[in-house]
Amino acid sequence: MSADIRYRQRRYLIMMGIRVVCFVIAVVVWLNHGGWLAAIPAAAATVLPYFAVVFANGGREPAARRPGFQSYEPSLPERYVPPADGQHPDGAAASAGSPGGASPGNSPGSSGTPGNPA
């Protein structure tokens, strides 16, 4: 990680050095009555900080050392598998008299006889 930071800092400082040179050239050309020709290095000195920041923060490591394409693999929880028939989630077998083992004819809202709605 520190090698990556050093690389990005060096790239940024080189671009800022080029900006200072452009600014000095613009001042020298302006003082020598270059007129509009001083606008070219002045424009470069104005725009260069933006590109220096974008290029310095563009990646974690140089392009020569970047790994290839890596597919996205989400870390999902395990898929829920319901318990087997006749088994409670705690592992005990269901009995006919237990609250979870009610038959369809004895469900709430039924009259007790199949096919005869209440």
C-alpha positions in Angstrom: 0.0 0.0 0.0 2.8 2.4 0.8 4.4 1.8 -2.6 1.0 2.6 -4.2 0.8 5.9 -2.3 4.4 6.8 -3.2 3.6 6.2 -6.9 0.5 8.4 -6.8 2.3 11.1 -4.9 5.2 11.1 -7.3 2.8 11.3 -10.3 0.9 14.2 -8.7 4.1 16.1 -7.9 5.5 15.7 -11.4 2.3 17.2 -12.8 2.4 20.1 -10.3 6.0 20.7 -11.4 4.8 20.9 -15.0 2.2 23.4 -13.8 4.8 25.6 -12.1 6.9 25.6 -15.3 3.8 26.6 -17.4 3.0 29.4 -15.0 6.6 30.7 -15.1 6.6 30.5 -19.0 3.3 32.4 -19.0 4.7 35.2 -16.8 7.9 35.4 -18.9 6.0 35.6 -22.2 3.6 38.2 -20.8 6.5 40.4 -19.5 8.2 40.1 -23.0 5.0 41.5 -24.6 4.0 38.2 -26.0 0.3 39.1 -25.6 -2.1 36.4 -26.3 0.7 33.8 -26.5 0.9 34.0 -22.7 -2.6 32.6 -22.6 -1.5 29.1 -23.8 0.8 28.2 -20.9 -1.5 30.1 -18.5 -4.5 27.9 -19.6 -2.3 24.8 -19.1 -1.3 26.0 -15.6 -5.0 26.6 -14.8 -6.3 23.2 -16.1 -3.5 21.0 -14.9 -4.4 20.7 -11.2 -7.7 19.1 -12.1 -6.0 16.4 -14.2 -3.3 15.9 -11.7 -5.8 15.1 -9.0 -7.9 12.8 -11.3 -4.8 10.9 -12.5 -3.3 10.7 -9.0 -6.5 9.3 -7.5 -7.4 7.2 -10.6 -6.4 3.8 -9.3 -4.9 1.9 -6.4 -1.8 0.7 -8.4 -0.2 1.3 -11.8 -2.0 -0.2 -14.8 1.0 -2.6 -15.4 0.4 -4.3 -12.1 -3.4 -4.4 -12.1 -5.0 -7.8 -12.0 -7.4 -8.8 -14.8 -11.2 -8.8 -14.7 -12.6 -10.4 -11.5 -16.2 -11.5 -11.4 -18.5 -10.4 -8.7 -19.2 -13.1 -6.1 -21.5 -11.8 -3.3 -21.3 -13.4 0.1 -24.8 -14.6 0.8 -26.1 -16.5 3.8 -26.8 -20.2 3.4 -30.0 -21.1 1.7 -32.9 -22.1 4.1 -33.8 -25.8 4.0 -37.1 -26.5 5.8 -37.1 -29.4 8.2 -38.2 -32.8 7.0 -41.9 -33.8 7.3 -42.9 -34.7 10.8 -39.9 -32.9 12.3 -40.0 -29.6 14.3 -37.2 -27.1 13.7 -35.7 -28.1 17.1 -35.4 -31.7 15.9 -38.2 -33.3 17.9 -40.7 -35.5 16.1 -44.3 -34.0 15.8 -47.1 -36.0 17.6 -50.7 -36.0 16.6 -51.7 -34.3 19.8 -49.3 -31.4 19.5 -50.5 -27.9 18.5 -48.5 -28.0 15.3 -50.0 -31.4 14.3 -53.6 -30.3 13.8 -55.5 -32.0 11.0 -57.2 -30.0 8.2 -60.6 -31.0 9.5 -59.9 -29.6 13.0 -58.5 -26.3 11.9 -60.1 -23.1 13.3 -63.1 -22.0 11.3 -64.2 -25.4 10.1 -67.4 -27.1 11.3 -65.7 -30.4 12.0 -67.1 -32.2 9.0 -65.2 -32.2 5.8 -67.0 -30.5 2.9 -69.5 -28.7 5.1 -68.6 -25.0 5.5 -69.6 -23.2 8.6 
